[in-house]
Protein backbone atom coordinates (compact mmCIF):
# COMPACT_ATOMS: atom_id res chain seq x y z
CA UNK A 1 0.00 0.00 0.00
CA UNK A 2 1.43 3.36 -1.06
CA UNK A 3 0.44 6.18 1.29
CA UNK A 4 1.30 9.72 0.13
CA UNK A 5 2.18 12.39 2.66
CA UNK A 6 -0.31 14.76 1.01
CA UNK A 7 -3.22 13.91 -1.28
CA UNK A 8 -4.83 17.21 -2.17
CA UNK A 9 -6.61 15.66 -5.14
CA UNK A 10 -8.71 13.63 -2.69
CA UNK A 11 -10.03 16.79 -1.06
CA UNK A 12 -10.77 18.36 -4.44
CA UNK A 13 -12.71 15.31 -5.61
CA UNK A 14 -15.07 15.55 -2.61
CA UNK A 15 -16.04 19.19 -3.20
CA UNK A 16 -15.21 19.54 -6.89
CA UNK A 17 -18.64 20.78 -7.95
CA UNK A 18 -18.63 23.58 -5.35
CA UNK A 19 -15.09 24.64 -6.17
CA UNK A 20 -15.70 24.58 -9.91
CA UNK A 21 -18.81 26.76 -9.53
CA UNK A 22 -16.90 29.23 -7.35
CA UNK A 23 -14.02 29.47 -9.83
CA UNK A 24 -16.36 29.82 -12.81
CA UNK A 25 -18.24 32.55 -10.96
CA UNK A 26 -15.05 34.59 -10.58
CA UNK A 27 -13.97 34.06 -14.17
CA UNK A 28 -17.36 35.05 -15.57
CA UNK A 29 -17.57 38.14 -13.34
CA UNK A 30 -14.56 39.85 -14.91
CA UNK A 31 -13.54 41.12 -11.45
CA UNK A 32 -10.23 39.47 -10.56
CA UNK A 33 -8.59 41.86 -8.05
CA UNK A 34 -10.06 42.73 -4.63
CA UNK A 35 -13.57 41.83 -5.68
CA UNK A 36 -16.62 40.55 -3.86
CA UNK A 37 -15.05 37.24 -2.86
CA UNK A 38 -12.09 38.81 -1.06
CA UNK A 39 -14.43 41.15 0.85
CA UNK A 40 -16.82 38.33 1.81
CA UNK A 41 -14.03 35.95 2.73
CA UNK A 42 -12.52 38.60 5.01
CA UNK A 43 -15.88 38.98 6.77
CA UNK A 44 -16.39 35.22 7.06
CA UNK A 45 -12.87 34.44 8.24
CA UNK A 46 -12.92 37.24 10.84
CA UNK A 47 -16.20 35.87 12.15
CA UNK A 48 -14.76 32.35 12.25
CA UNK A 49 -11.69 33.52 14.20
CA UNK A 50 -13.75 35.67 16.56
CA UNK A 51 -12.16 38.96 15.51
CA UNK A 52 -13.54 42.23 14.18
CA UNK A 53 -11.39 42.31 11.07
CA UNK A 54 -9.50 40.16 8.58
CA UNK A 55 -7.28 41.34 5.74
CA UNK A 56 -6.61 39.02 2.81
CA UNK A 57 -2.88 38.85 2.00
CA UNK A 58 -0.95 37.09 -0.77
CA UNK A 59 0.82 34.56 1.51
CA UNK A 60 1.50 33.69 5.13
CA UNK A 61 5.01 35.11 4.89
CA UNK A 62 3.67 38.40 3.55
CA UNK A 63 1.08 38.40 6.34
CA UNK A 64 3.85 38.32 8.96
CA UNK A 65 5.87 40.94 7.09
CA UNK A 66 2.98 43.41 6.85
CA UNK A 67 1.90 42.71 10.43
CA UNK A 68 5.33 43.76 11.66
CA UNK A 69 5.22 46.89 9.49
CA UNK A 70 1.77 47.77 10.83
CA UNK A 71 3.15 47.51 14.37
CA UNK A 72 5.93 49.94 13.50
CA UNK A 73 8.75 47.40 13.87
CA UNK A 74 11.87 48.37 11.94
CA UNK A 75 15.66 48.73 11.89
CA UNK A 76 17.28 48.62 15.33
CA UNK A 77 14.33 46.79 16.88
CA UNK A 78 14.31 43.22 18.20
CA UNK A 79 11.58 40.62 17.82
CA UNK A 80 11.48 37.43 19.90
CA UNK A 81 10.31 34.16 18.39
CA UNK A 82 10.91 30.42 18.59
CA UNK A 83 14.00 28.67 17.29
CA UNK A 84 11.74 25.76 16.31
CA UNK A 85 9.72 27.23 13.45
CA UNK A 86 9.63 27.42 9.68
CA UNK A 87 12.19 29.93 8.42
CA UNK A 88 9.48 32.27 7.07
CA UNK A 89 8.67 33.43 10.60
CA UNK A 90 12.22 34.69 10.98
CA UNK A 91 12.55 35.99 7.43
CA UNK A 92 9.60 38.31 8.07
CA UNK A 93 11.51 39.90 10.96
CA UNK A 94 14.53 40.41 8.71
CA UNK A 95 12.36 41.92 5.96
CA UNK A 96 11.54 44.92 8.18
CA UNK A 97 15.19 45.33 9.19
CA UNK A 98 14.72 44.13 12.76
CA UNK A 99 16.88 41.58 14.58
CA UNK A 100 15.41 38.11 15.23
CA UNK A 101 15.99 37.03 18.84
CA UNK A 102 15.41 33.30 19.18
CA UNK A 103 14.50 31.26 22.25
CA UNK A 104 14.21 27.54 22.87
CA UNK A 105 10.97 25.63 23.18
CA UNK A 106 8.88 23.95 25.84
CA UNK A 107 9.71 20.23 25.65
CA UNK A 108 6.07 19.08 25.63
CA UNK A 109 4.25 21.61 23.44
CA UNK A 110 7.26 22.35 21.16
CA UNK A 111 6.24 26.03 21.30
CA UNK A 112 7.84 29.07 22.95
CA UNK A 113 9.36 28.54 26.41
CA UNK A 114 7.84 31.51 28.23
CA UNK A 115 10.60 31.69 30.86
CA UNK A 116 13.18 32.10 28.12
CA UNK A 117 11.09 34.78 26.43
CA UNK A 118 11.22 36.87 29.59
CA UNK A 119 15.01 36.54 29.81
CA UNK A 120 15.37 37.57 26.16
CA UNK A 121 13.55 40.91 26.50
CA UNK A 122 15.77 44.00 26.19
CA UNK A 123 15.17 47.72 25.79
CA UNK A 124 15.14 47.15 22.01
CA UNK A 125 12.44 44.46 22.03
CA UNK A 126 9.31 45.58 20.21
CA UNK A 127 7.32 42.42 19.62
CA UNK A 128 6.92 38.71 20.38
CA UNK A 129 5.87 36.21 17.71
CA UNK A 130 4.56 33.02 19.35
CA UNK A 131 4.30 30.22 16.80
CA UNK A 132 1.32 27.87 17.07
CA UNK A 133 3.24 24.87 15.80
CA UNK A 134 1.88 21.74 14.11
CA UNK A 135 -1.71 22.80 14.96
CA UNK A 136 -1.30 23.54 18.68
CA UNK A 137 -1.33 26.97 20.32
CA UNK A 138 1.53 28.31 22.36
CA UNK A 139 0.72 29.04 26.01
CA UNK A 140 -0.61 32.53 25.38
CA UNK A 141 -1.68 33.93 28.77
CA UNK A 142 1.84 34.28 30.22
CA UNK A 143 3.10 35.61 26.88
CA UNK A 144 0.37 38.24 26.82
CA UNK A 145 1.09 39.21 30.43
CA UNK A 146 4.78 39.64 29.62
CA UNK A 147 3.96 41.70 26.57
CA UNK A 148 1.61 43.94 28.52
CA UNK A 149 4.12 44.56 31.30
CA UNK A 150 6.84 45.48 28.77
CA UNK A 151 4.53 47.27 26.29
CA UNK A 152 5.27 44.84 23.46
CA UNK A 153 3.16 43.81 20.49
CA UNK A 154 2.12 40.16 20.15
CA UNK A 155 1.84 38.82 16.60
CA UNK A 156 0.58 35.24 16.47
CA UNK A 157 2.04 33.02 13.77
CA UNK A 158 -1.03 30.86 13.25
CA UNK A 159 0.02 29.55 9.84
CA UNK A 160 -0.40 25.96 11.08
CA UNK A 161 -3.33 26.50 13.44
CA UNK A 162 -6.55 27.27 11.55
CA UNK A 163 -9.31 26.53 14.05
CA UNK A 164 -7.01 25.62 16.93
CA UNK A 165 -8.13 26.96 20.30
CA UNK A 166 -6.56 28.35 23.44
CA UNK A 167 -8.90 28.26 26.46
CA UNK A 168 -11.89 28.39 24.16
CA UNK A 169 -10.62 31.20 21.92
CA UNK A 170 -9.49 30.71 18.35
CA UNK A 171 -5.85 30.97 17.33
CA UNK A 172 -5.14 34.39 15.87
CA UNK A 173 -7.64 36.21 18.09
CA UNK A 174 -5.45 36.41 21.19
CA UNK A 175 -2.66 38.85 20.34
CA UNK A 176 -2.64 42.20 18.59
CA UNK A 177 -2.57 40.43 15.23
CA UNK A 178 -2.90 36.85 14.01
CA UNK A 179 -1.21 35.73 10.78
CA UNK A 180 -2.37 32.81 8.65
CA UNK A 181 -1.08 30.97 5.60
CA UNK A 182 -3.43 29.31 3.12
CA UNK A 183 -0.71 27.24 1.45
CA UNK A 184 -2.54 24.31 -0.22
CA UNK A 185 -1.66 21.68 2.41
CA UNK A 186 -2.79 23.76 5.40
CA UNK A 187 -5.93 22.84 7.33
CA UNK A 188 -7.57 25.65 5.35
CA UNK A 189 -5.67 25.66 2.08
CA UNK A 190 -6.10 27.54 -1.17
CA UNK A 191 -5.24 26.17 -4.62
CA UNK A 192 -2.14 28.33 -4.66
CA UNK A 193 -0.69 30.90 -2.29
CA UNK A 194 -2.71 33.02 0.09
CA UNK A 195 -2.73 34.43 3.60
CA UNK A 196 -4.59 36.67 6.02
CA UNK A 197 -4.12 38.81 9.10
CA UNK A 198 -6.89 39.05 11.70
CA UNK A 199 -7.19 41.72 14.40
CA UNK A 200 -9.53 43.59 16.73
CA UNK A 201 -7.48 46.78 16.43
CA UNK A 202 -9.04 49.30 14.02
CA UNK A 203 -5.80 51.25 13.52
CA UNK A 204 -3.77 48.16 12.69
CA UNK A 205 -6.52 46.97 10.36
CA UNK A 206 -6.44 50.19 8.36
CA UNK A 207 -2.64 50.12 8.16
CA UNK A 208 -2.68 46.56 6.84
CA UNK A 209 -5.18 47.45 4.12
CA UNK A 210 -2.92 50.30 3.02
CA UNK A 211 0.32 48.31 3.11
CA UNK A 212 -1.08 45.38 1.10
CA UNK A 213 -2.07 47.57 -1.85
CA UNK A 214 0.67 50.00 -2.79
CA UNK A 215 0.38 52.15 0.32
CA UNK A 216 -2.90 53.69 -0.78
CA UNK A 217 -6.07 54.27 1.26
CA UNK A 218 -7.74 55.04 -2.07
CA UNK A 219 -6.57 54.65 -5.64
CA UNK A 220 -3.66 56.90 -6.68
CA UNK A 221 -3.13 58.35 -3.19
CA UNK A 222 0.06 56.71 -1.84
CA UNK A 223 0.51 57.56 1.83
CA UNK A 224 3.43 55.19 2.50
CA UNK A 225 5.65 52.82 0.53
CA UNK A 226 3.37 49.84 0.08
CA UNK A 227 3.34 46.43 -1.56
CA UNK A 228 1.37 44.29 -3.99
CA UNK A 229 0.39 41.67 -1.42
CA UNK A 230 -3.35 41.23 -1.98
CA UNK A 231 -5.22 37.96 -1.66
CA UNK A 232 -6.23 36.79 -5.13
CA UNK A 233 -9.95 36.85 -5.94
CA UNK A 234 -9.88 33.26 -7.25
CA UNK A 235 -8.19 32.00 -4.10
CA UNK A 236 -10.68 33.90 -1.94
CA UNK A 237 -13.57 32.19 -3.75
CA UNK A 238 -11.94 28.79 -3.18
CA UNK A 239 -11.30 29.57 0.49
CA UNK A 240 -14.91 30.61 1.03
CA UNK A 241 -16.01 27.14 -0.05
CA UNK A 242 -13.40 25.37 2.05
CA UNK A 243 -14.02 27.47 5.17
CA UNK A 244 -17.45 25.87 5.44
CA UNK A 245 -15.76 22.48 5.84
CA UNK A 246 -12.90 23.49 8.15
CA UNK A 247 -14.40 22.41 11.47
CA UNK A 248 -15.48 19.07 10.00
CA UNK A 249 -12.00 18.50 8.55
CA UNK A 250 -10.34 19.44 11.85
CA UNK A 251 -12.50 16.95 13.71
CA UNK A 252 -11.42 14.23 11.28
CA UNK A 253 -7.77 15.19 11.82
CA UNK A 254 -8.31 14.87 15.57
CA UNK A 255 -9.99 11.48 15.15
CA UNK A 256 -7.14 10.12 13.04
CA UNK A 257 -4.56 11.52 15.46
CA UNK A 258 -6.33 9.72 18.30
CA UNK A 259 -6.19 6.51 16.26
CA UNK A 260 -2.44 6.96 15.73
CA UNK A 261 -2.04 7.53 19.48
CA UNK A 262 -3.92 4.32 20.22
CA UNK A 263 -2.04 2.20 17.69
CA UNK A 264 1.41 3.48 18.69
CA UNK A 265 0.87 3.62 22.45
CA UNK A 266 2.86 0.42 23.07
CA UNK A 267 5.95 1.53 21.13
CA UNK A 268 9.05 3.56 21.96
CA UNK A 269 7.70 6.37 19.76
CA UNK A 270 7.15 9.68 21.55
CA UNK A 271 3.70 10.90 20.55
CA UNK A 272 2.39 14.48 20.33
CA UNK A 273 0.67 15.74 23.48
CA UNK A 274 -2.36 17.97 23.42
CA UNK A 275 -1.85 20.60 26.09
CA UNK A 276 -4.60 21.04 28.73
CA UNK A 277 -5.15 24.67 27.78
CA UNK A 278 -6.06 24.08 24.14
CA UNK A 279 -7.54 22.17 21.26
CA UNK A 280 -5.01 20.72 18.82
CA UNK A 281 -6.04 20.60 15.15
CA UNK A 282 -3.09 18.46 13.95
CA UNK A 283 -1.92 20.30 10.87
CA UNK A 284 0.95 17.84 11.28
CA UNK A 285 1.17 14.62 13.26
CA UNK A 286 4.75 14.79 14.52
CA UNK A 287 6.36 11.93 16.45
CA UNK A 288 9.84 11.64 17.89
CA UNK A 289 11.82 8.48 17.44
CA UNK A 290 15.37 7.19 17.84
CA UNK A 291 17.23 6.41 14.61
CA UNK A 292 14.81 8.71 12.83
CA UNK A 293 16.54 8.68 9.45
CA UNK A 294 16.67 4.90 9.37
CA UNK A 295 13.00 4.68 10.35
CA UNK A 296 12.09 7.18 7.64
CA UNK A 297 14.01 5.13 5.06
CA UNK A 298 12.28 1.89 6.08
CA UNK A 299 8.87 3.52 5.81
CA UNK A 300 9.77 4.82 2.36
CA UNK A 301 10.69 1.28 1.30
CA UNK A 302 7.20 0.23 2.41
CA UNK A 303 5.61 2.97 0.27
CA UNK A 304 4.84 5.38 3.09
CA UNK A 305 5.85 9.00 2.57
CA UNK A 306 6.95 11.02 5.60
CA UNK A 307 8.53 14.44 6.07
CA UNK A 308 10.71 16.23 8.62
CA UNK A 309 9.52 19.60 9.97
CA UNK A 310 12.27 20.87 10.27
CA UNK A 311 15.60 19.05 9.78
CA UNK A 312 17.88 22.07 10.33
CA UNK A 313 16.86 24.67 12.92
CA UNK A 314 16.71 28.26 11.75
CA UNK A 315 19.67 29.40 13.85
CA UNK A 316 21.90 26.84 12.13
CA UNK A 317 20.91 27.91 8.63
CA UNK A 318 23.64 29.74 6.64
CA UNK A 319 21.33 32.73 6.18
CA UNK A 320 21.45 33.40 9.93
CA UNK A 321 25.08 32.66 10.73
CA UNK A 322 25.50 36.35 11.54
CA UNK A 323 23.17 36.05 14.54
CA UNK A 324 26.02 34.25 16.28
CA UNK A 325 24.05 31.49 17.95
CA UNK A 326 25.88 28.38 16.75
CA UNK A 327 25.41 24.75 17.65
CA UNK A 328 24.32 24.17 21.23
CA UNK A 329 22.49 27.48 21.58
CA UNK A 330 19.05 25.85 21.75
CA UNK A 331 19.52 22.27 22.95
CA UNK A 332 15.88 21.16 22.92
CA UNK A 333 15.23 22.46 19.42
CA UNK A 334 18.47 20.89 18.18
CA UNK A 335 17.83 17.51 19.82
CA UNK A 336 14.29 17.36 18.53
CA UNK A 337 15.38 18.25 14.99
CA UNK A 338 17.20 14.91 14.88
CA UNK A 339 14.20 12.94 16.21
CA UNK A 340 11.04 14.46 14.72
CA UNK A 341 9.16 12.72 11.94
CA UNK A 342 5.83 13.82 10.43
CA UNK A 343 3.50 10.98 9.50
CA UNK A 344 0.73 11.39 6.92
CA UNK A 345 -2.37 13.03 8.37
CA UNK A 346 -5.16 14.77 6.45
CA UNK A 347 -8.96 14.49 6.56
CA UNK A 348 -9.10 12.27 3.48
CA UNK A 349 -6.58 9.75 4.88
CA UNK A 350 -8.31 6.40 5.22
CA UNK A 351 -8.45 4.55 8.52
CA UNK A 352 -6.91 1.45 6.94
CA UNK A 353 -4.01 3.64 5.77
CA UNK A 354 -3.40 4.85 9.32
CA UNK A 355 -3.39 1.24 10.52
CA UNK A 356 -0.97 0.26 7.75
CA UNK A 357 1.36 3.15 8.65
CA UNK A 358 1.33 2.07 12.30
CA UNK A 359 2.05 -1.55 11.33
CA UNK A 360 4.94 -0.58 9.06
CA UNK A 361 6.37 1.77 11.70
CA UNK A 362 6.33 -1.04 14.25
CA UNK A 363 7.98 -3.39 11.75
CA UNK A 364 10.68 -0.82 11.06
CA UNK A 365 11.40 -0.41 14.77
CA UNK A 366 11.55 -4.18 15.29
CA UNK A 367 13.90 -4.72 12.34
CA UNK A 368 16.20 -1.91 13.44
CA UNK A 369 16.29 -3.34 16.95
CA UNK A 370 17.20 -6.80 15.66
CA UNK A 371 19.88 -5.35 13.39
CA UNK A 372 21.28 -3.42 16.33
CA UNK A 373 21.47 -6.54 18.50
CA UNK A 374 23.12 -8.53 15.68
CA UNK A 375 25.65 -5.74 15.11
CA UNK A 376 26.48 -5.57 18.81
CA UNK A 377 27.03 -9.33 18.91
C-alpha positions as CSV (number, residue, x, y, z in Angstrom):
1,X,0.0,0.0,0.0
2,X,1.4,3.4,-1.1
3,X,0.4,6.2,1.3
4,X,1.3,9.7,0.1
5,X,2.2,12.4,2.7
6,X,-0.3,14.8,1.0
7,X,-3.2,13.9,-1.3
8,X,-4.8,17.2,-2.2
9,X,-6.6,15.7,-5.1
10,X,-8.7,13.6,-2.7
11,X,-10.0,16.8,-1.1
12,X,-10.8,18.4,-4.4
13,X,-12.7,15.3,-5.6
14,X,-15.1,15.5,-2.6
15,X,-16.0,19.2,-3.2
16,X,-15.2,19.5,-6.9
17,X,-18.6,20.8,-8.0
18,X,-18.6,23.6,-5.4
19,X,-15.1,24.6,-6.2
20,X,-15.7,24.6,-9.9
21,X,-18.8,26.8,-9.5
22,X,-16.9,29.2,-7.4
23,X,-14.0,29.5,-9.8
24,X,-16.4,29.8,-12.8
25,X,-18.2,32.6,-11.0
26,X,-15.1,34.6,-10.6
27,X,-14.0,34.1,-14.2
28,X,-17.4,35.0,-15.6
29,X,-17.6,38.1,-13.3
30,X,-14.6,39.9,-14.9
31,X,-13.5,41.1,-11.4
32,X,-10.2,39.5,-10.6
33,X,-8.6,41.9,-8.1
34,X,-10.1,42.7,-4.6
35,X,-13.6,41.8,-5.7
36,X,-16.6,40.6,-3.9
37,X,-15.1,37.2,-2.9
38,X,-12.1,38.8,-1.1
39,X,-14.4,41.2,0.8
40,X,-16.8,38.3,1.8
41,X,-14.0,35.9,2.7
42,X,-12.5,38.6,5.0
43,X,-15.9,39.0,6.8
44,X,-16.4,35.2,7.1
45,X,-12.9,34.4,8.2
46,X,-12.9,37.2,10.8
47,X,-16.2,35.9,12.2
48,X,-14.8,32.4,12.2
49,X,-11.7,33.5,14.2
50,X,-13.8,35.7,16.6
51,X,-12.2,39.0,15.5
52,X,-13.5,42.2,14.2
53,X,-11.4,42.3,11.1
54,X,-9.5,40.2,8.6
55,X,-7.3,41.3,5.7
56,X,-6.6,39.0,2.8
57,X,-2.9,38.9,2.0
58,X,-1.0,37.1,-0.8
59,X,0.8,34.6,1.5
60,X,1.5,33.7,5.1
61,X,5.0,35.1,4.9
62,X,3.7,38.4,3.5
63,X,1.1,38.4,6.3
64,X,3.8,38.3,9.0
65,X,5.9,40.9,7.1
66,X,3.0,43.4,6.9
67,X,1.9,42.7,10.4
68,X,5.3,43.8,11.7
69,X,5.2,46.9,9.5
70,X,1.8,47.8,10.8
71,X,3.2,47.5,14.4
72,X,5.9,49.9,13.5
73,X,8.8,47.4,13.9
74,X,11.9,48.4,11.9
75,X,15.7,48.7,11.9
76,X,17.3,48.6,15.3
77,X,14.3,46.8,16.9
78,X,14.3,43.2,18.2
79,X,11.6,40.6,17.8
80,X,11.5,37.4,19.9
81,X,10.3,34.2,18.4
82,X,10.9,30.4,18.6
83,X,14.0,28.7,17.3
84,X,11.7,25.8,16.3
85,X,9.7,27.2,13.4
86,X,9.6,27.4,9.7
87,X,12.2,29.9,8.4
88,X,9.5,32.3,7.1
89,X,8.7,33.4,10.6
90,X,12.2,34.7,11.0
91,X,12.5,36.0,7.4
92,X,9.6,38.3,8.1
93,X,11.5,39.9,11.0
94,X,14.5,40.4,8.7
95,X,12.4,41.9,6.0
96,X,11.5,44.9,8.2
97,X,15.2,45.3,9.2
98,X,14.7,44.1,12.8
99,X,16.9,41.6,14.6
100,X,15.4,38.1,15.2
101,X,16.0,37.0,18.8
102,X,15.4,33.3,19.2
103,X,14.5,31.3,22.2
104,X,14.2,27.5,22.9
105,X,11.0,25.6,23.2
106,X,8.9,24.0,25.8
107,X,9.7,20.2,25.7
108,X,6.1,19.1,25.6
109,X,4.3,21.6,23.4
110,X,7.3,22.4,21.2
111,X,6.2,26.0,21.3
112,X,7.8,29.1,23.0
113,X,9.4,28.5,26.4
114,X,7.8,31.5,28.2
115,X,10.6,31.7,30.9
116,X,13.2,32.1,28.1
117,X,11.1,34.8,26.4
118,X,11.2,36.9,29.6
119,X,15.0,36.5,29.8
120,X,15.4,37.6,26.2
121,X,13.6,40.9,26.5
122,X,15.8,44.0,26.2
123,X,15.2,47.7,25.8
124,X,15.1,47.2,22.0
125,X,12.4,44.5,22.0
126,X,9.3,45.6,20.2
127,X,7.3,42.4,19.6
128,X,6.9,38.7,20.4
129,X,5.9,36.2,17.7
130,X,4.6,33.0,19.3
131,X,4.3,30.2,16.8
132,X,1.3,27.9,17.1
133,X,3.2,24.9,15.8
134,X,1.9,21.7,14.1
135,X,-1.7,22.8,15.0
136,X,-1.3,23.5,18.7
137,X,-1.3,27.0,20.3
138,X,1.5,28.3,22.4
139,X,0.7,29.0,26.0
140,X,-0.6,32.5,25.4
141,X,-1.7,33.9,28.8
142,X,1.8,34.3,30.2
143,X,3.1,35.6,26.9
144,X,0.4,38.2,26.8
145,X,1.1,39.2,30.4
146,X,4.8,39.6,29.6
147,X,4.0,41.7,26.6
148,X,1.6,43.9,28.5
149,X,4.1,44.6,31.3
150,X,6.8,45.5,28.8
151,X,4.5,47.3,26.3
152,X,5.3,44.8,23.5
153,X,3.2,43.8,20.5
154,X,2.1,40.2,20.2
155,X,1.8,38.8,16.6
156,X,0.6,35.2,16.5
157,X,2.0,33.0,13.8
158,X,-1.0,30.9,13.3
159,X,0.0,29.5,9.8
160,X,-0.4,26.0,11.1
161,X,-3.3,26.5,13.4
162,X,-6.5,27.3,11.5
163,X,-9.3,26.5,14.1
164,X,-7.0,25.6,16.9
165,X,-8.1,27.0,20.3
166,X,-6.6,28.4,23.4
167,X,-8.9,28.3,26.5
168,X,-11.9,28.4,24.2
169,X,-10.6,31.2,21.9
170,X,-9.5,30.7,18.3
171,X,-5.8,31.0,17.3
172,X,-5.1,34.4,15.9
173,X,-7.6,36.2,18.1
174,X,-5.4,36.4,21.2
175,X,-2.7,38.8,20.3
176,X,-2.6,42.2,18.6
177,X,-2.6,40.4,15.2
178,X,-2.9,36.8,14.0
179,X,-1.2,35.7,10.8
180,X,-2.4,32.8,8.6
181,X,-1.1,31.0,5.6
182,X,-3.4,29.3,3.1
183,X,-0.7,27.2,1.4
184,X,-2.5,24.3,-0.2
185,X,-1.7,21.7,2.4
186,X,-2.8,23.8,5.4
187,X,-5.9,22.8,7.3
188,X,-7.6,25.6,5.3
189,X,-5.7,25.7,2.1
190,X,-6.1,27.5,-1.2
191,X,-5.2,26.2,-4.6
192,X,-2.1,28.3,-4.7
193,X,-0.7,30.9,-2.3
194,X,-2.7,33.0,0.1
195,X,-2.7,34.4,3.6
196,X,-4.6,36.7,6.0
197,X,-4.1,38.8,9.1
198,X,-6.9,39.1,11.7
199,X,-7.2,41.7,14.4
200,X,-9.5,43.6,16.7
201,X,-7.5,46.8,16.4
202,X,-9.0,49.3,14.0
203,X,-5.8,51.2,13.5
204,X,-3.8,48.2,12.7
205,X,-6.5,47.0,10.4
206,X,-6.4,50.2,8.4
207,X,-2.6,50.1,8.2
208,X,-2.7,46.6,6.8
209,X,-5.2,47.5,4.1
210,X,-2.9,50.3,3.0
211,X,0.3,48.3,3.1
212,X,-1.1,45.4,1.1
213,X,-2.1,47.6,-1.9
214,X,0.7,50.0,-2.8
215,X,0.4,52.1,0.3
216,X,-2.9,53.7,-0.8
217,X,-6.1,54.3,1.3
218,X,-7.7,55.0,-2.1
219,X,-6.6,54.7,-5.6
220,X,-3.7,56.9,-6.7
221,X,-3.1,58.4,-3.2
222,X,0.1,56.7,-1.8
223,X,0.5,57.6,1.8
224,X,3.4,55.2,2.5
225,X,5.7,52.8,0.5
226,X,3.4,49.8,0.1
227,X,3.3,46.4,-1.6
228,X,1.4,44.3,-4.0
229,X,0.4,41.7,-1.4
230,X,-3.3,41.2,-2.0
231,X,-5.2,38.0,-1.7
232,X,-6.2,36.8,-5.1
233,X,-10.0,36.8,-5.9
234,X,-9.9,33.3,-7.2
235,X,-8.2,32.0,-4.1
236,X,-10.7,33.9,-1.9
237,X,-13.6,32.2,-3.7
238,X,-11.9,28.8,-3.2
239,X,-11.3,29.6,0.5
240,X,-14.9,30.6,1.0
241,X,-16.0,27.1,-0.1
242,X,-13.4,25.4,2.0
243,X,-14.0,27.5,5.2
244,X,-17.5,25.9,5.4
245,X,-15.8,22.5,5.8
246,X,-12.9,23.5,8.2
247,X,-14.4,22.4,11.5
248,X,-15.5,19.1,10.0
249,X,-12.0,18.5,8.6
250,X,-10.3,19.4,11.8
251,X,-12.5,16.9,13.7
252,X,-11.4,14.2,11.3
253,X,-7.8,15.2,11.8
254,X,-8.3,14.9,15.6
255,X,-10.0,11.5,15.1
256,X,-7.1,10.1,13.0
257,X,-4.6,11.5,15.5
258,X,-6.3,9.7,18.3
259,X,-6.2,6.5,16.3
260,X,-2.4,7.0,15.7
261,X,-2.0,7.5,19.5
262,X,-3.9,4.3,20.2
263,X,-2.0,2.2,17.7
264,X,1.4,3.5,18.7
265,X,0.9,3.6,22.4
266,X,2.9,0.4,23.1
267,X,5.9,1.5,21.1
268,X,9.0,3.6,22.0
269,X,7.7,6.4,19.8
270,X,7.1,9.7,21.6
271,X,3.7,10.9,20.6
272,X,2.4,14.5,20.3
273,X,0.7,15.7,23.5
274,X,-2.4,18.0,23.4
275,X,-1.9,20.6,26.1
276,X,-4.6,21.0,28.7
277,X,-5.1,24.7,27.8
278,X,-6.1,24.1,24.1
279,X,-7.5,22.2,21.3
280,X,-5.0,20.7,18.8
281,X,-6.0,20.6,15.1
282,X,-3.1,18.5,13.9
283,X,-1.9,20.3,10.9
284,X,0.9,17.8,11.3
285,X,1.2,14.6,13.3
286,X,4.7,14.8,14.5
287,X,6.4,11.9,16.4
288,X,9.8,11.6,17.9
289,X,11.8,8.5,17.4
290,X,15.4,7.2,17.8
291,X,17.2,6.4,14.6
292,X,14.8,8.7,12.8
293,X,16.5,8.7,9.4
294,X,16.7,4.9,9.4
295,X,13.0,4.7,10.3
296,X,12.1,7.2,7.6
297,X,14.0,5.1,5.1
298,X,12.3,1.9,6.1
299,X,8.9,3.5,5.8
300,X,9.8,4.8,2.4
301,X,10.7,1.3,1.3
302,X,7.2,0.2,2.4
303,X,5.6,3.0,0.3
304,X,4.8,5.4,3.1
305,X,5.8,9.0,2.6
306,X,7.0,11.0,5.6
307,X,8.5,14.4,6.1
308,X,10.7,16.2,8.6
309,X,9.5,19.6,10.0
310,X,12.3,20.9,10.3
311,X,15.6,19.0,9.8
312,X,17.9,22.1,10.3
313,X,16.9,24.7,12.9
314,X,16.7,28.3,11.7
315,X,19.7,29.4,13.8
316,X,21.9,26.8,12.1
317,X,20.9,27.9,8.6
318,X,23.6,29.7,6.6
319,X,21.3,32.7,6.2
320,X,21.5,33.4,9.9
321,X,25.1,32.7,10.7
322,X,25.5,36.4,11.5
323,X,23.2,36.1,14.5
324,X,26.0,34.2,16.3
325,X,24.0,31.5,17.9
326,X,25.9,28.4,16.8
327,X,25.4,24.8,17.7
328,X,24.3,24.2,21.2
329,X,22.5,27.5,21.6
330,X,19.1,25.9,21.7
331,X,19.5,22.3,22.9
332,X,15.9,21.2,22.9
333,X,15.2,22.5,19.4
334,X,18.5,20.9,18.2
335,X,17.8,17.5,19.8
336,X,14.3,17.4,18.5
337,X,15.4,18.3,15.0
338,X,17.2,14.9,14.9
339,X,14.2,12.9,16.2
340,X,11.0,14.5,14.7
341,X,9.2,12.7,11.9
342,X,5.8,13.8,10.4
343,X,3.5,11.0,9.5
344,X,0.7,11.4,6.9
345,X,-2.4,13.0,8.4
346,X,-5.2,14.8,6.4
347,X,-9.0,14.5,6.6
348,X,-9.1,12.3,3.5
349,X,-6.6,9.8,4.9
350,X,-8.3,6.4,5.2
351,X,-8.5,4.5,8.5
352,X,-6.9,1.5,6.9
353,X,-4.0,3.6,5.8
354,X,-3.4,4.9,9.3
355,X,-3.4,1.2,10.5
356,X,-1.0,0.3,7.8
357,X,1.4,3.2,8.6
358,X,1.3,2.1,12.3
359,X,2.1,-1.5,11.3
360,X,4.9,-0.6,9.1
361,X,6.4,1.8,11.7
362,X,6.3,-1.0,14.3
363,X,8.0,-3.4,11.7
364,X,10.7,-0.8,11.1
365,X,11.4,-0.4,14.8
366,X,11.6,-4.2,15.3
367,X,13.9,-4.7,12.3
368,X,16.2,-1.9,13.4
369,X,16.3,-3.3,17.0
370,X,17.2,-6.8,15.7
371,X,19.9,-5.4,13.4
372,X,21.3,-3.4,16.3
373,X,21.5,-6.5,18.5
374,X,23.1,-8.5,15.7
375,X,25.7,-5.7,15.1
376,X,26.5,-5.6,18.8
377,X,27.0,-9.3,18.9
